[in-house]
């Protein structure tokens, strides 16, 4: 049995000028205003999430990152002490 897609309603008060602009843009693209607005909002949301979650590196930064992964520096004395404390804690469990 196919499952029905659930939906939610979104309402917004906008100026008459913005309403006219959205209506014109939708007509230019041959879409309904609802379809145009949903598509635009979805694209904006995807961009906002991507900007918040995706880290973009330059080619040089990507190279340095890969080199650090492939040839990490030796652990510092403080990192060695932290590993030793962890070993003792885990052994005590």
Secondary structure, 3 states (H helix, E strand, C coil): CCCCCCCCCCCCCCCHHHHHHHHHHHHHCCCCHHHHHHHHHHHHHHHHHHHHHCCCCCHHHHHHHHHHHHCCCCCCHHHHHHHHHHHHHHHHC
